[in-house]
Amino acid sequence: MTMDRRKFLHLGAGGALGAAAPRGVFAQMSAQPEKPAPPPQGKADHTIRIAKGLVELAADHIVSTKLYNGQFPGPLLRLKEGQQVLVDIHNDTDTPEQLHWHGQTVPVDVDGAAEEGTPYIPAHGMRRISFIPGPSGLRFYHTHLTPGADLDNGQYSGQVGTVYIEPKREAGRYDREVFLVLKEFQPTLSRGGDMASDFLANPAPIKSLEEAGEGAMRASMASGKPHGYEVGYNLFSINGRMLGHGEPVRVKEGERVLFHIVNGSATEIRSLALPGHRFEVVALDGNPVPKPKEVPVLWLGTAERISAIVEMKMPGVWVMGDLADDDRTRGMGIVVEYAGKSGKPKWVKPNPHRWDYTIFGKQGAASTPDEIFEMTFAKNNAALNGFNEWTINGVAFSMDRMATMFRLKQGRRYRLKMRNASDDVHPVHLHRHSFELTRIAGKATSGIMKDVVMLGGYQEVEVDFVADNPGKTLFHCHQQLHMDFGFMALFDYA
Ligand SMILES: [Cu+2]
């Protein structure tokens, strides 16, 4: 109904495009990023304002940062699959912004990445965009800049909001939905202190990658260089409140609660456990998994999402929190309180558990790709004013050159064979497409669709995607410090 009215208004507005445009003009236009259709007239379905504001993480921890609509997280946008939406984005700050619709198959003009050619939302200006939401499920929106050493900007700020795209048919049985955004504040730089990647399944390193990475590191150390900078944080939160400072998640015994969890971190990998309970993972990055499975602990790389059902069958007052004691005690958790129960929230450290994407997948191999792209990721320790430089096949991405690295032909299926010659975990992300996990650390799988996947230290991961959304397409590590210092590549359609 709404959609038809807009179409009418757009066509009625005249202009060269209007008169001759057939039915379904928006769908066709959105496949042609070079000639985006002018957005429809009328009242926007959603308005987002980017401005500096305050987040009260706790009474004595109030931070000032850039936010969406003055709140953290930004407003939850509930969209409907296939139903066009009109969004006004106002930028009330002094610097241009990008708003990226993470995990959606939108055109370049909408996607929110300058590297692909999305126009900036000008300082003290606005952009009106319209798009058809999809795929359904848990998505999110966030800023998409390369702040480099400026820890007030980019994803270090509070520009994160959840998108839930309602499917045409709802799957799974649950009583209630709870949305959680995991986010750190007050970033600082330090040297070294990298996170271990031994939470991933099959952690045995691939010898050739390890030798290359360790050799480069030894040579750098021998030349007198210290470790490159890493980012750490002082404050941690779920839904913008430190553990113990917000409202608890209130549950009843016997309820099935569907948690939609977004890792909104700029740089961190997060874990989450709820003592005495298990998570039945039903979707990864918003896409239903072939085999829902129960796990005691969730692990989410930067920008990953998990939808998981918890059956509430252990009455009490519990801490649902990160396994890292330092992070949890500084805020990374939320209290889960059963009706009629009171007392101090209880945390119990879970037994060791390794995160394995493949348990949610099908056993058989995925379809054969038409073409394979090999990618090796490497680190040049402290090569850029003390920051690590990151390369893909020896090339660090440059915002000045914006060179295309991989060419795509529409309709073909591509396999990305990714090899990590560093000891860091990389949550790699492909814009405007979903990919299928086909091999994780030596184990074949199929049927799991995602848009971010964690690649372990000195490990290999393979994913397939179909080139079905023309226009420039950005691939990058979602760790802000990695993407800003080279870990990006552009795909383009022939
Ligand atoms: Cu990375």
Boltz pocket constraint, residues with backbone or C-beta under 6 A from the ligand:
constraints:
  - pocket:
      binder: B
      contacts: [[A, 424], [A, 425], [A, 426], [A, 427], [A, 477], [A, 478], [A, 479], [A, 482], [A, 483], [A, 487]]
      max_distance: 6.0
